[in-house]
């Protein structure tokens, strides 16, 4: 696993931690890179300030770092989880928050909160805390949209990659319940603009 300019904001300790996760599960690392790319573009579209954009980049890259604490038989399982396995997998945001807090990052509090809350739903149906609407940190809501989009447009053992148009329709249906409606609309605008950075991500050309 090599690092690129996309990782320039990370110190050596952070890079080492991400490399350790990649050695266990390269899929999670590749997914995290793409989520960071999608989230960064969304953050630019939303006119985030410099510090917020930096916190977003780091949190998006680290959003699944808690999976380093998930047992291999669950983390690397090639098919759907049992209910008990899902409960264990759902502990990764809290594990990730704890890891981020130990890194002593300049924007560590904002990053840790975004990592903790990236699986919250705007209607309160998410985890780990059942937050609703604006209770969920803004950058966590951005990561949630980016994470959902990437998860559905990539191929996984239990489902093939879906077409971008189909994914947008699914996400539109989740607007206001699972996902932030404004951010889903921004993602649609971004895709329709055919932004070069987005096209590169969709082509999996960022390595």
N, C-alpha and C positions, 0 to 999 in steps of 0.2 A: 504494500500500500504506500503510494507516494503522496506527498502533499503538494498543493499548487498554490497559486496566488490567492485562491479563495480562503486559504487558511492563514493568511498573513497576520490576521489580528490575534491569533492564538499564540500563547507562550509555549515553550518546550514542554512544560508539564502537562498542559492541556492536550497537546498533540500526542504525547505519550499515552495518555489515558484513552484517547480516541483510537489510537493504534491498537491498544490492548483489546478494546471492544471489537475492532475490525478483525483481529486474529481469531476471536471466538465466533463472530457472525458478520461476514462481509456484507451480507444483505442489509443489515441495519446501518452500517456505515455508509453504503451507497445511497440508501434512502435518506439518511440525514443530510448528506451533501445536497441532494436535490431539494429537499424541504427547505434547507437554508436558501437555496437559489430562488425558489418560488416565493418564500417569505420576504426575502430582500426586495424583490421586484414589487411585491405588494406594499411593502413599507415605503418604498419610493413613491408609489402611486398615491399613498395616503399622506404624503408630505411629512413623514416622521422627522423629528429633529435628529441631530448627529448622535447624541447619547442614546436616544431611543432606538435608532437604527442599529447602532452597535450592539445594544443589549438584545435586540431582535435577532441579529446574525448569530450571536453566541448561543442564545437560548434555542434557536432553531437547530443549530448544529448539535447541541447537547440534549435535545428534547427526549431522546430515547437512551441517554447514557445510563439510566437506572437499570436497563436490561442487562448490564454487566453483572447484576446481582440476582438474575433469574436463572434457575437451574437449566443445564443444557437440554435435559429431556423435554423441557417445555419451550425454551427459547428456540431450539432448532427443530421442533416438531414440524413435519412437512404437511400436516393437515390441520383441520380445525380443533380448537381446544375443547376439552370437557368443561363443564361449569366450574369444577374445582381448579382446574388448570387456569381458566380465565381469571379467577379471583387472584391467583398468584401473579399472573401477568399484569393485572391491574394495579399491582403494588409498585410498578416501575416508576411512575411519576414521583412518588414520595421518596423512593430510593434515589432517584436522580436529583431531587431537591437537596437531599443530604450531601451527595457528592459535590454538587456545585458550591454549596456553602463552605465546604472544606478547601476549595481552591483559592479562596481569598481574592476573587476577581474584583476589579474596580467597580463594576456595575453588578456585583454579585447578588444583591438583594432582588433587583428587578429580574435578573436571569433566573434565579432560583424560583421565584414566584411563577414565572412563565413556564418553566419546566414542570413545576408541580401541577399547574392548571391547564395544560394543553389538551386534556381530555374532558374538560368541563363542557357542558352544553348550555346554550343560552336559555333554554327552558328549565334548567335545573336538573336534567336527567343524566348528567355526566358524573365523572369521578375525579378526584377522591372526595371532594367536599360538597358537591351538589350546588355550586354557585350558579347564579342566574345573571343574565344580561351584563350590565356594566360592572357587576361585582367581579367578573372575570377580567384579569388584566388584559389591556388592549393587545399587547404583543402576544399573549397566549391565544387570543382569538384569531390573530393573524396566522399563527403557527397551526392552529386547528384546521383552518381552511387549506393551508398549504399541505399539511399532512394528509388530509382527506383526499385532496386532489391527486397527490402522488400515489397514495395507496391504491386508488382505483385505476390509474392509468398505467401502472406497472403490472407485469405478469407475476402471479404468485402461485404456489403449488395447488391451491384450492380455487383459483379463478384466473382466467386469462385476462390480459390487459384489455381494458375497455376503451372505446373511442372517446376522444376528448368531448365531442358533442354529447355523447351519452352521459358522460360523467357530469358535465355541466347541468344536464337535466336532473340528474339525481341530486346534485348539490342544491339546485334551485328548490327541489322538494323538501330539502332539509333546512332551508333558510328560515330563520325565526324559531326553529325548534332545536336542532343540533348546532347549526352554524349561524354566525352573524350575517344578517341579510345584506348589510352594506358591503361587507368584505366579499361576499359571494358575487355581488354585482360588480365590484372592482376587479375581481378575478376574470369575470366574463369580458369586461372591457379590455383588460390586459391581453387576453387570448385573441380577441377580435382585432386588436391593434397589430398582431403579428410581430411583437417586440423581438428583436434579434436574440436577446438573452433568453427569452422564454422559448423561442424556437430551438435554441441550442439545448436547453434542458429537456424539452420534449423529444429531441432526437438522441438523448442520452450522450451528448457529445462533451459534456463536462466531466472530466475524469480527475 
